[in-house]
Amino acid sequence: MLNCRPCMWRCIRALDTSASPPLRLRRDAPASLFQSQQRLFSHATQQRERQRQQALTEVEKLAHSKNEPWKRSAQAAAQNKKARSVLKERPQDRRSREPVALNRWYGRRDPTMSQQDWDRRIKELQYLADPLELATFVKAQLGKDKVTESLQLVRMASHSMQCIVSWNHIIDYQLAKGKTAQAFKIYNEMKKRAQFPDSHTYTIILRGLAINAHESGALAKALTTYHSMSAPNSKVEPSIIHTNAVLKVCARALDMDALWSIAAKIPESGPGAANARTFLTILNAIRQSLIVNLPRDLSEDELAARREKGIVEGRRIWEDIITKWRNADLVIDEFLVNAMGRLLLVGIRPRDWDDVLSLVEQTMDIPRLVPRLGSPAREAAGVARLRAPHVPPEYKFDDSHLNPIKSPMRGDEFLPVPPQGIGGGVTASLTYATPANATLSMVLEASQKLAATDAAIGYWNLLTDQTTYNVKPDINNLNAYLRVLRQQRASGETARLIVEYLGGRGLKPTTHLDTNTTISPGTFRIAMSTCVRDKNNHNSLKNAGQILQAMTSTLKDADAKTIFRYADLARSFPLAKGEDLIQALNELDPIIKNIKTQLLIGTEKKASGRPLNGESRKDAIDALAATYGVFDRLIMSNLIPEEQKKGYKEERARLSALIHRVNANRPGTRSTRVATNAQEGAEDGKVVEIKDGGKEEQDRPQDLRRPKAEPREKKSWFSA
């Protein structure tokens, strides 16, 4: 009966009538609170709890908060990290930390190696049973420059395993540090310990010798290593990778005989056949041999014959390249095209320069913008005959119909390649190279040599157009294009280009150059010389002023040669008016202050703060002298009223004092000084050579003697 809940409930009610009816005997019923339990939640209890919290010390408060110092310490973070790694650890990971090679033979201890180092290497090798793990560990140690420890480790491991990769890492480290002798010592030791070099070992050695070709004996070591691979007892046969590496050593050493002896053994087909890098190395080597380390006793005819021979060799190599390209055995890229193009540009014939444009058309599918030399289309287009005054007469027949020899026209190897048909109906398309900055510079230089200015402008617009090739010009491209504009005396286009790419006073460039471009003073020199050549143009001085403003907003320090050309233009400008010269002097006002600072204090580039010296100092003084000439022309002419000349005469006298002052800072040397006449009515400024304190200075008239230094409190327009 007692097993029944209702019955149990009736019995309890009979015994205790105070039992509440709603209470039920259920497992999930909430427990009722007795009076003693309810006392814990009274108001007094809660108040005592708050008082206890307020009575806690600062340490106890931090112990129960998130800002506890221990929780923020590195030691606690390390313990938590280790705890998480242990919880995530698998049994096989735990076994991997246990020594696995305890009974290995490490050889005898080297007397030069301490017992402590010996024990450490043994301890390390107990955990490095696999050659891959050993190689990874050795590479990490070499990254910390622990070459001695790595070499000890590899020597001991060589007694029980093949660790060629580890030896390769050590040899590669030594060659990267430029220690070729030490690398070859390790290479020979490697072979003595029965660790036979593999193909990658020879690749590391030959490439390491290529980057250290300037070291004595690098070429001999490279040839010896390469020829040893062809020995009957060699376990590794040379591949095209090894051939390219040794060719690079020969090219950098300028040993063409060794280069051709190796190139002659390259097979026509197969895995050892020449690839694009092979031809690239050979073409660059030919070009370097034509322009570097030439005998000094060569005449002009001998130099022309030498270059002609090199160009013919390059043309023959290009025929092989095109044959392989048509057969899909070779991929032509921009580097290979530019190597051939740069070789043609050092040629002596105008035909060689013209073939650069045909080369670009053949390999990049960029059409020629000017007809070929000697073609009927060129004559029909009315292109002026190329004069080429510095070309020997026997090399000018390429652009003349008077050539008595009716042989095939030179340059046919650069004609466009017609598509080959497959099965008589399908056309096989060629993979053309993509032009970039080097190509743009090359075609601009070729157009300049050919005096084809319109073609150069067309190539610039075609290659830089965002809808076609989208080549973003760099500083070399900009300089090459400025040279073309200088040839055409296009000062207006030059100023517009400078402002577009470099900005000006208060103007930001609208078109940005390549991000890796660094602006140099040479850019402004080329642009300013264009205005000097175009001095018969009414706006040439104005265009030069825009270039000058771009220079001041781009360079930290003014370029003295650019200033000299600007001042020389203002001094000799045939169409100058009074306001033009005044504007030129206003442009030169802040720049002369910078020149003075460079001469007396130093430049931004020199952290030591030393003034200019040598050739730079001479250029700066020449710029001041040319500016003095602008003052001279303004004062000696009738371009402005006489009452306005007084201020300019004072400024001219101060500038003359500055010139004498900077020359006086060079004791014991002869210097060129500008003689000034500070008084009114002087006829002309003269340039005389004097010595400081010499007899020449004493014999000069009183009015032409060097003015005394001005007081410090007197300021002038060129004072810093």
FENTALIN-V287335 format. One line per field, one symbol per residue. ss: DSSP state (h for helix, s for strand, l for the rest). phi: phi as a letter, one per 20 degrees, with the letter a starting at -180 (. if undefined). Layout:
ss->???
phi->???
This chain:
ss->llllhhhhhhhhhhhlllllllllllllllllllhhhhhhhlhhhhhhhhhhhhlllhhhhhhlllllhhhhlhhhhhhhhhhhhhhhllhhhhhhllllllllllllllllllhhhhhhhhhhhlllllhhhhhhhhhhhhhlllhhhhhhhhhhhllllllhhhhhhhhhhhhhlllhhhhhhhhhhhhhllllllhhhhhhhhhhhhhllllllhhhhhhhhhhhlllllllllllhhhhhhhhhhhhhlllhhhhhhhhllllllllllllhhhhhhhhhhhhhhhhllllllllhhhhhhhhhhhhhhhhhhhhhhhhhhhlllllllhhhhhhhhhhhhllllhhhhhhhhhhhhhhhlllllllllllhhhhhllllllllllllhhhlhhhllllllllllllhhhlllllssslllsssllllllllhhhhhhhhhhhhhlllhhhhhhhhhhhhllllllllllhhhhhhhhhhhhhlllhhhhhhhhhhhhlsllslllllllllllllhhhhhhhhhhhhhllllllhhhhhhhhhhhhhhhlllllhhhhhhhhhhhhhlllllhhhhhhhhhhhhhhhhhhhhhhhllllllllllllllhhhhhhhhhhhhhhhhhhhhhhlllllhhhhhhhhhhhhhhhhhhhhhhhllllllsssssllllllllllsssssllllhhhhhllhhhllllllllllllllll
phi->.ffefgfgffffffecfefffffcecfefffeefffffffdfffffffffffffeffffffffddfefgffefffffffffffffffefdgfffffeegdceddedneffgfdfffffffffffffdceegffffffffffffemefffffffffffffcbecfffffffffffffenefffffffffffffemdffdfffffffffffffdffffnffffffffffffeffefecefdfffffffffffffeldfffffffffefffbnfeffdffffffffffffffecclegfefefffffffffffffffffffffffffffemebdedffffffffffffefeefffffffffffffdcmdffdbfffmeffffffmffffelfeegffdeffdbeeffeeegffoffdfgeffeedmnceeeeeeefdfbfffffffffffffeldfffffffffffeffeddleefdfffffffffffffeleffffffffffednafmddfecefgfeedfdfgfffffffffffdffefdfffffffffffffedefdfeffffffffffffdffdfdffffffffffegffffffffffddqdffeffmeffbmfffffffffffffgffgfffffddfcfffeegfffffffffffffffffffdfncecedefddfefnfebeddcecdfmefgffeffffdfffffefffedcfdff
